[in-house]
Structure formats: C-alpha cells, structure tokens
Amino acid sequence: MNVTTRIAPAGMDEAEWNVRCDLAALYRLMAHYRMTDFIYTHISARLPGPENHFLINQYGVLFEDMRASGLVKIDLDGNIVNQDAQSAKNVNQAGFTIHSAIHSARHDLRFVIHTHTAAGMAVAAQEQGLLPISQHSMKFYGKLSYHKYEGIALDEEECPRLVADLGPTNKAMILVNHGLLVGGTNAADAFLEIYYLERSCQAQVAALSGGAKLNIPSEEVCRHTAAQFQRPEPQRSAHLEMVWDAACRQIEHAPIDYRS
C-alpha cells in the first residue's frame, strides 16, 4: 500500500519501516481531516514480532509534522525501547494507557486511534449515544461499544473495564464524556473506522442543531445496512488498499515527506 519511496534506513527491518510509514501517514491524515487536539491524543501501532513493541508519537510533535523516523518505539508499559542520549525522545506514557489496554487484549487491532474532536466529544456527551440517522452511522449499528467516563485515563485499574466494554469483536467505541476510539487490522482499516465514526458524529450534531424531528429508520433497515458494509475477503482487502492509496495521495506534497 502506497510504498513509493519507502526505503528502509540502514539497520532497520523493512517490516518495521512500513509500519512506521503507515503510522506517520495516519497522523498526517488526522491533521488533514482536522481530527487533532493540538499535541494531545495518540495513534499507536503494534510492530511485527513477539516482543510486544509498539510505535507512538514523540510527545510535542504536531500531527502534521509527523515522520516515520521520528516515531518512538515503546514496550507494553510505555517505556522507550533502546533509548540513548544522542536520540533522546519523550513520550506521554499516560497517553498510552488506553492504547496498551486495547493492544494487550485485541491483537487483531494492530492500529489504534483515539481522538478528541468537537463532534466526537459532543456525541460522547449525549445520553442516547450515536443515532442511526445517516448511512455513515448505520455502519456501526450493533457494532459500537461504549465506555463510561471514569476521569482522565491515568489509572491502570480502568483498563480491564475498558477492554470488557469494547468486547471481542467491535472495532469502534465511544468513550462517554471523552471522545472516540477505534482500532483496525491495518492502517487503512483504522483510518476508515475513524473517518466514518467522525463523519457520523458530525452529521448527528448538525441534524440535532436544526431542531426538526429526526427520521430514524427501522431496526430491520439499520441491521441490513450494517451488514452491507461488511465486505467479504478478498473484496475487503482490495477496497482498503484502494482507499488507503487515495488517502495517502492527499498528504504526498508536504514540504517534509512523512516517509522520511
């Protein structure tokens, strides 16, 4: 997927470099679609291999400036791996708490995105949650989890409850009074999940602001629509590759390449 100029630097495994490029692209795309919260929130990715190593952003770097080489390798506890004085980097360990919980329990979700967008926070504050009032939102019908707010996610004791609320199969969750959380089998999968969930929240906020009575389809139609979004393999993989290539073309012309 979008492998142009993806030449791994000396001494780095090609598989790790590809994950780095995909993760840097995700950060740039979150900036492109204005899903950032200054230097806060995070996207993480599991690296191949049995070491339980992950990549996350260097704390303080803006999403639109993210580069593959600047991402930081950490362990499951958020500790930096192979840190040295010459290349000292800083990560927000507390920010990895939510991600570590998901990565520990759901190895199928290799990329995890957490956002604090205005629309996402607005729907997270609404008692009814996400309403099936748009085609985008019906993608998540019966497949969206909710996690009750417990304060800033600094307490590791919250992790089991967060994992239990996400469940074994859902890939998207609304963190009540907080924001949005999605995971994906790859970068493209995670990108589409957050794209559809964010658009769904934007549509809901706009619809509710109009004050008119909402038109909510029947449960039968909602379930049917949700099922239509589930593409069989290999059609799903081909679709994700097409979407990812198109998305990455939107960020290819920045002064500093994300694949550097």
N, C-alpha and C positions, 0 to 999 in steps of 0.2 A: 504494500500500500504506500503510495507516494514515496518511493525510495530514491528519487532524484537527489544527487549529491550526498547520499547517506554513506559516507566513507568513514568507517570507524577509526578513531585515532590510534596511534601505536600503543600497544599494550592493553587495549580494551576489547573485550569479547564483542563480536558483531551482534549477537542477540541482545546484549545489554544496550549497545548503541541504538539499535532500532527501538527499544522501549523508551530510551531517553528522548529520541526524536519524536515519537508519538506523544509522550507526556508533555514535552515542550510545546508541541502543536496544540494540545488541549488547552494549555494555559493561554496561549495566544488567541485561540478561538473564544475562550471565555471573555477575554478582553474585547475581541472583535464584536461579540454579541452583548457587551456591556453587562456581563454577569459577575463582575468583580465587586469586591468590597475593600477598596484601597489595597493594603498589603495583607489583609486578613482572608480567611478561608483557604482551603487547600485542595489539591488534587494529588493523589498518590497512585503509584503503580508497583505491582509485585514483579520482581526480577525473576527470570528463569533460574531453576536450581533449588536444591534442598536447604539452602542457608537461611531462608526466610528474610531476605533482604528486600528493601523497598527503595523507591525514589520519591523525593518530595522537593518542594521548592526551597531555595535559600531564603530565609526569613528576611523581609525587607525589600526584595526584588519585585518590581511591578510585574503583573502578569504579561503585559505587552512587551516586556523586555526579556522574558524567559528564554533560555538557550539550553540545548541538550547537555552541553559540557558544564553548565552551571548548576544543574540539579544535584541534590545531595543524596548519597546512599546511606540508609539507616537500617537498624535492625528492628525487630518487632516491638522493642521498648522505646523506640525513637532516638536511640543513641547513634551518633555518626560512626560509620564504619571506615577504618583506615584514615582517620583524621591526622593531618600533620601541620606543623607550624607554618609552612610555606603556603598552604592552601586552606587555611582555617576558614570554615564557613559556619553559619549559625542557622539553626532550625528552631521552630516553635514546637517543642516536644508536646506541650499541652494540646496543640492543634492536631497532633497525630492520634489523640486518644480515640476519637470516633473512628478514624480510619483503621487503627490497629484492631479494634473490636470486629469490624467487618472482615478485614483480611484474615484474621485468625479463624473465623467461623465459616467464611464463604470463599473457598479457594477458587471457585468458578468466577468470582468477580475480581479480575486482575487490575482493573482501574476503578477508583472510587473518587467521586466528585461531590464536594459539599459547597453550597452557595448560600449567600445572604442577599438575594435580590429583593427589591421593593415588592414585586408581585408575589414572590415566593414567601416572604415574611408575612405579607397581607393575608394570603390564603391560609398560612400556618396559624394565623391568629383567629380565623373564622371557625366557629363551633362545628359547622357542617363539613368542614374539610373541602376537598376537591369535588366539585359538582360535575356530573356528566352532561354538560351543556354545550360542548363543542366536540367535533370529531377528534381533535387532538386529545382532549381529556378522556374520551371513551377508550383510548388505547390502554389506559390504566384501570379500567373498570374491573373490580375484583382482583386487581394485581398491585394495589398500592397499600403500603403499610403506614402506620402512624406510631410515633413515639412521644409520650407525654414529657413535657418540659420538666427538668429537674435542676435547673440552674446551669451556669456555664459548665461545659463538658470537661471538667478537670479531674473528676473523681472516677477512678478505675472501677469502683463498685457499680457504676452505672452501666458498664459495658455489657454484662450478661443480659440486662433488661433490654438494652438497645438491640442486641443480636436477636433476642427472642421476639421482639416486636417486628423486626424485618422479616423473620421467618426463613425457611429453607429454599424458597423459590423466587420470591419477589425481588425485583432489582431496583425499586424506587420506594422512597419513604419520605413522608413529611414529618419533620421534627417540629412538633407543635410549639408555637410561640418562638420559633427559632429560624428555620429555613428549610432547604431541600437537600436531599441526599440520594445519590444514585450510584449504581455500580454497573460494570459491563465486562463481558468476556474479553473485549479488546477495546482500544481507544475509540474506534468508530461506534461500537455498541454503547459505550458510556456517553459519548457525545450525543447520539440520537436520543437516549433516555433523558438527559438533562434538557436538550433542545425542546422535546415535546412537552416535558413537565413544566418548563418555564413558560412556554407559549400558552399552555393550558391555564396557568395561573394568571398570566396577563389577560387572557380572554375573560376569565371569571371576574377579575377586578373591574374590567371595562364594562362587562354586562351588568354587574351589580350597581355600578355607579350611575347607570341610566335610569334606575328606578322602576323600570317596567317589569311586569310579571315574566318570569323565566319560563321558557319552553323546555321541559325535561323529557327526553324520550323514554319509552317503556323499558323495563328491565330486559325484556327479550331483545330489543334493538341494541341496547347497550352491550349485552353479552355477545351478541352477534358481531358487532363492530370490533370489540376487543379481540375476538377470535380471528377476525380478518387481518389484524395486524401481525398475527403470528405466522411468519413465513416458514415453510419447510426448508431444510437444507437440500441442495446447495444454493437454493434461491436466496436464502437469508444472507449467506456469506457474500454472494455476488452483489446484492443490494448494499450491504455495509461497505464493501470496497468502493463501489461507485459513489456513495455518499461521502466517504472519507476523502477520496481523491478530490471531489468537488469542494469540500470544506477547506482542505489544505491549500487549494489554489487561491483562496481568499486571503491567505496570510503569507504568500510567497514573495511579495515585493517589499517587505520591510527592509529598512537600511541594514539591519543585522539579521542574518538568517537564523531561524530557530534551530536549524540543523547544524549549528556550529558550536 
